[in-house]
Amino acid sequence: MKKLTGILAFTCLLGIGSLSAQVKEDINKDATKVGNKTEHVVVKGKSAIVDHRFKGKVGPHNEPVYIDHNSKYYYVGQKGRKMYIKRSQCRNEKRH
């Protein structure tokens, strides 16, 4: 037991204890990114199946615009949220 507490004290003196805080922060950031991407894919897939695509129109950042069952226009944001917009905010889709 004395050996274990000595090792813990030594690692704290070296600053290795603060390394674990940085690792936890990095893991939390990565987990948040994965969660946001997963939600984005799920909501976008559901929108493509359930709601109608407003053909020829895109959102502010060239996202596809959908029309829900209440005739409201929206696009799926980067965090997977439905961002409702007015019809006048829809832009024409650029063709390549």
Residue pairs with C-beta under 8 A, 6 or more apart in sequence:
11 17
36 78
36 79
36 80
37 80
38 80
39 79
39 80
40 76
40 77
40 78
40 79
40 80
41 80
42 80
43 76
43 80
43 81
43 82
44 76
44 80
47 66
47 74
47 76
47 82
48 66
51 66
51 67
51 68
51 69
52 66
52 67
53 64
53 65
53 66
53 67
54 64
54 65
54 66
54 67
54 73
54 90
56 92
56 93
57 65
57 90
57 91
57 92
57 93
58 64
58 65
58 75
58 90
58 91
58 92
58 93
59 65
59 75
59 83
59 85
59 89
59 90
59 91
60 75
60 85
60 89
60 91
62 93
62 94
63 75
63 76
63 77
64 75
64 76
65 73
65 74
65 75
65 85
65 90
66 73
66 74
66 75
66 76
67 73
68 74
68 82
72 84
73 84
73 85
73 86
73 87
73 89
73 90
74 82
74 83
74 84
74 85
75 82
75 83
75 85
76 82
76 83
77 83
